[in-house]
Amino acid sequence: MATGQPGSALEVEIARLGDLDLSALRRRWRALFGRAAPEHLSRALLERVIAYRMQAQAYGDLSRE
């Protein structure tokens, strides 16, 4: 973080996604989306989409417009 302040709980949680194994990422996906993650998604994409979803839930998603 640029301010030198400790990260928020959400930032820490997102940073820890990189420590999860693939099955744990898939469990996290299921918890967030209510369905299984698509099998073809790479680990990197799973992490990014999960992080986006966590932020959208915390701060609000993009408007449909």
C-alpha positions in Angstrom: 0.0 0.0 0.0 1.3 3.4 -0.9 0.5 5.0 2.5 2.7 2.6 4.4 -0.3 1.7 6.6 -1.1 -1.9 7.3 -3.5 -3.4 4.8 -7.2 -3.6 5.5 -8.7 -7.0 6.3 -10.0 -7.3 2.8 -6.5 -6.5 1.3 -5.0 -9.1 3.6 -7.6 -11.7 2.6 -7.0 -11.0 -1.1 -3.3 -11.3 -0.7 -3.7 -14.7 1.0 -5.5 -16.1 -2.1 -2.1 -16.7 -3.5 -1.3 -19.1 -0.6 -4.3 -21.3 -1.3 -4.0 -24.5 -3.3 -6.2 -25.0 -6.3 -8.9 -27.0 -4.5 -9.1 -24.3 -1.8 -9.5 -21.6 -4.5 -12.3 -23.7 -6.0 -14.0 -24.0 -2.6 -13.7 -20.2 -2.2 -15.3 -19.7 -5.6 -18.2 -22.0 -4.7 -18.7 -20.0 -1.4 -18.8 -16.7 -3.3 -20.7 -17.6 -6.4 -22.9 -20.5 -5.2 -21.7 -22.8 -7.9 -18.6 -24.7 -9.0 -15.8 -22.8 -10.8 -15.5 -23.5 -14.5 -12.9 -26.2 -15.0 -11.1 -24.4 -17.8 -10.2 -21.4 -15.7 -6.5 -21.1 -14.8 -5.4 -20.6 -11.2 -4.4 -17.0 -12.0 -7.8 -16.2 -13.4 -9.5 -17.9 -10.5 -7.6 -15.7 -8.1 -8.4 -12.5 -10.0 -12.1 -13.2 -10.3 -12.4 -14.2 -6.7 -10.5 -11.0 -5.6 -12.8 -8.9 -7.9 -15.9 -10.5 -6.4 -14.7 -9.9 -2.8 -14.1 -6.3 -3.6 -17.4 -5.9 -5.4 -19.2 -7.3 -2.3 -17.3 -5.0 0.0 -17.4 -1.8 -2.0 -20.2 -2.3 -4.5 -20.1 -3.7 -8.1 -20.0 -1.8 -11.3 -23.4 -0.4 -12.5 -25.0 -2.3 -15.3 -25.0 1.0 -17.3 
